[in-house]
Amino acid sequence: MHHYLVYTLKSKIDANLKGGTMKRAIAFSTLLLMLSSALLYPVAAQEQITGVQQQQQQMAGGQRADADARRAAGQDVSTISWGIGGFFCGVCAVAYVYIDKPQVPVSQLVGKSAEYVAFYTETYNREVKKQRFQATMIGCLASSVLNTLTYYLLRQ
């Protein structure tokens, strides 16, 4: 049955192309596309519903992990230390922030689901890097301003 349908469709497309009726070929291909979409839609719709349910469950766990990771990152990062590092080391400290990968506290992840661990790790790393970068840049800019002022004051 399937081969007969394919053969029939192919013969109709060939006849339309040989007859020079390009509009018919376009209309027929559009109809064929619409029919195939209608046949495949129930499968895609069911997969989409299942995916939405999984995303909702992950979102609940993800929001909890996100909040926990942000709180832990705020407690773990010493912005004063990173600011001092930016002040004295300048661009090297900023480069180190990009190169260094923060260590996620394992004690926070014991007994948690794989989704929680994934969300927590991603958020924790992002937040720690962001806070380190901000503190390092403030230190680096403060050093640059101080050096510039010193240069102009000593030059006169």
Secondary structure by P-SEA (a helix, b strand, c coil): caaaaaaaaaaaaaaaaaacaaaaaaaaaaaaaaaaaaaaaaaaaaaaaaaaaaaaaaaaaaaaaaaaaaaaaaacccaaaaaaaaaccaaaaaaaaaabbbbccccccccccaaaaaaaaaaaaaaaaaaaaaaaaaaaaaaaaaaaaaaaaaac
